């Protein structure tokens, strides 16, 4: 199946509204990872997120293929789980799983880097604030000594 046919198959199943008993949306979007957060992404991070979205689309297609292969099996083949067709469906499902993992790992790494940078920045800010608190403490202590309180 060509990439264009796979994309069309993905869109067709979405319009049918049935895919392994669930509503599907094969067209992943970068907005699902960036919308609603007060985070600014640079160009490299945006490209990583876009790549992750493309991999998610590929994984959706693989998942649909696996489901179609499984749906074509007879009840006996589904129960026995030893036929070549079943093994092919299982292999396709595993490939989809690997792609989902890869894509979500990429998204996680982008957010993890942002979180680490945020906490590193906050740690520096806190050191300055605690330094100011110490200065105020010693200033107050000094005034007590001078006034004799």
VOKOLTI-845567 format. One record per residue (C-alpha): residue number from 1; residue in three letters; chain; x, y, z. Coordinates in steps of 0.1 Angstrom, whole numbers, plus 5000, padded with zeros to 4 digits. Example, Ala and Ser with C-alpha at 12.3 -4.5 7.8 and 13.67 -1.06 7.14 Angstrom:
PT   torke   drenfi   fikol     xx     yy     zz
PT       1      ALA       A   5123   4955   5078
PT       2      SER       A   5137   4989   5071
This chain:
PT   torke   drenfi   fikol     xx     yy     zz
PT       1      UNK       A   5000   5000   5000
PT       2      UNK       A   5015   5034   4990
PT       3      UNK       A   5018   5063   5015
PT       4      UNK       A   4989   5081   4998
PT       5      UNK       A   4966   5051   4999
PT       6      UNK       A   4975   5046   5036
PT       7      UNK       A   4966   5082   5044
PT       8      UNK       A   4933   5078   5025
PT       9      UNK       A   4926   5046   5043
PT      10      UNK       A   4932   5064   5076
PT      11      UNK       A   4909   5092   5066
PT      12      UNK       A   4882   5067   5054
PT      13      UNK       A   4882   5049   5087
PT      14      UNK       A   4878   5081   5106
PT      15      UNK       A   4848   5091   5085
PT      16      UNK       A   4833   5057   5091
PT      17      UNK       A   4836   5063   5129
PT      18      UNK       A   4845   5027   5137
PT      19      UNK       A   4880   5015   5145
PT      20      UNK       A   4884   4987   5170
PT      21      UNK       A   4852   4999   5186
PT      22      UNK       A   4864   5034   5191
PT      23      UNK       A   4861   5068   5174
PT      24      UNK       A   4894   5075   5156
PT      25      UNK       A   4912   5106   5146
PT      26      UNK       A   4942   5097   5124
PT      27      UNK       A   4952   5132   5117
PT      28      UNK       A   4973   5141   5147
PT      29      UNK       A   4982   5177   5151
PT      30      UNK       A   5010   5196   5169
PT      31      UNK       A   4984   5217   5187
PT      32      UNK       A   4975   5187   5208
PT      33      UNK       A   5009   5190   5224
PT      34      UNK       A   5013   5228   5225
PT      35      UNK       A   4979   5242   5230
PT      36      UNK       A   4968   5253   5265
PT      37      UNK       A   5004   5256   5279
PT      38      UNK       A   5023   5287   5287
PT      39      UNK       A   5054   5274   5270
PT      40      UNK       A   5073   5289   5241
PT      41      UNK       A   5090   5264   5218
PT      42      UNK       A   5120   5272   5197
PT      43      UNK       A   5124   5260   5161
PT      44      UNK       A   5143   5228   5169
PT      45      UNK       A   5116   5218   5195
PT      46      UNK       A   5088   5226   5171
PT      47      UNK       A   5105   5204   5144
PT      48      UNK       A   5108   5176   5169
PT      49      UNK       A   5071   5179   5178
PT      50      UNK       A   5062   5179   5142
PT      51      UNK       A   5083   5148   5136
PT      52      UNK       A   5065   5131   5165
PT      53      UNK       A   5031   5140   5150
PT      54      UNK       A   5042   5124   5117
PT      55      UNK       A   5053   5093   5135
PT      56      UNK       A   5020   5092   5153
PT      57      UNK       A   5002   5093   5119
PT      58      UNK       A   5023   5064   5107
PT      59      UNK       A   5015   5045   5139
PT      60      UNK       A   4978   5051   5134
PT      61      UNK       A   4980   5037   5099
PT      62      UNK       A   4999   5006   5112
PT      63      UNK       A   4973   5002   5139
PT      64      UNK       A   4945   5003   5114
PT      65      UNK       A   4963   4977   5092
PT      66      UNK       A   4967   4954   5122
PT      67      UNK       A   4930   4958   5131
PT      68      UNK       A   4920   4951   5096
PT      69      UNK       A   4942   4920   5095
PT      70      UNK       A   4927   4908   5128
PT      71      UNK       A   4892   4915   5117
PT      72      UNK       A   4898   4892   5086
PT      73      UNK       A   4907   4863   5108
PT      74      UNK       A   4882   4835   5115
PT      75      UNK       A   4870   4830   5151
PT      76      UNK       A   4890   4798   5153
PT      77      UNK       A   4922   4816   5141
PT      78      UNK       A   4916   4844   5167
PT      79      UNK       A   4912   4818   5195
PT      80      UNK       A   4941   4796   5185
PT      81      UNK       A   4965   4824   5177
PT      82      UNK       A   4989   4803   5157
PT      83      UNK       A   4980   4810   5121
PT      84      UNK       A   5003   4830   5098
PT      85      UNK       A   4977   4857   5094
PT      86      UNK       A   4974   4861   5131
PT      87      UNK       A   5012   4864   5134
PT      88      UNK       A   5012   4890   5107
PT      89      UNK       A   4985   4910   5125
PT      90      UNK       A   5004   4907   5157
PT      91      UNK       A   5037   4918   5140
PT      92      UNK       A   5019   4949   5125
PT      93      UNK       A   5004   4957   5159
PT      94      UNK       A   5039   4955   5175
PT      95      UNK       A   5053   4978   5147
PT      96      UNK       A   5025   5003   5155
PT      97      UNK       A   5034   5001   5192
PT      98      UNK       A   5070   5008   5185
PT      99      UNK       A   5061   5039   5165
PT     100      UNK       A   5037   5052   5192
PT     101      UNK       A   5065   5047   5218
PT     102      UNK       A   5090   5065   5196
PT     103      UNK       A   5067   5095   5190
PT     104      UNK       A   5056   5099   5226
PT     105      UNK       A   5092   5096   5237
PT     106      UNK       A   5101   5125   5214
PT     107      UNK       A   5074   5146   5229
PT     108      UNK       A   5084   5136   5264
PT     109      UNK       A   5120   5146   5258
PT     110      UNK       A   5110   5180   5245
PT     111      UNK       A   5088   5187   5276
PT     112      UNK       A   5114   5172   5300
PT     113      UNK       A   5141   5195   5286
PT     114      UNK       A   5117   5225   5290
PT     115      UNK       A   5109   5214   5326
PT     116      UNK       A   5146   5209   5335
PT     117      UNK       A   5154   5244   5321
PT     118      UNK       A   5125   5259   5341
PT     119      UNK       A   5136   5243   5373
PT     120      UNK       A   5173   5253   5367
PT     121      UNK       A   5161   5288   5362
PT     122      UNK       A   5139   5287   5393
PT     123      UNK       A   5168   5273   5414
PT     124      UNK       A   5190   5303   5404
PT     125      UNK       A   5162   5326   5414
PT     126      UNK       A   5157   5309   5447
PT     127      UNK       A   5193   5312   5455
PT     128      UNK       A   5192   5349   5450
PT     129      UNK       A   5160   5352   5471
PT     130      UNK       A   5174   5331   5499
PT     131      UNK       A   5205   5353   5498
PT     132      UNK       A   5183   5384   5501
PT     133      UNK       A   5165   5367   5530
PT     134      UNK       A   5199   5361   5547
PT     135      UNK       A   5209   5397   5541
PT     136      UNK       A   5176   5410   5557
PT     137      UNK       A   5181   5386   5586
PT     138      UNK       A   5217   5398   5593
PT     139      UNK       A   5206   5434   5589
PT     140      UNK       A   5178   5429   5615
PT     141      UNK       A   5202   5412   5638
PT     142      UNK       A   5227   5440   5634
PT     143      UNK       A   5201   5466   5642
PT     144      UNK       A   5192   5447   5674
PT     145      UNK       A   5228   5446   5684
PT     146      UNK       A   5232   5484   5678
PT     147      UNK       A   5200   5494   5695
PT     148      UNK       A   5206   5469   5724
PT     149      UNK       A   5173   5450   5721
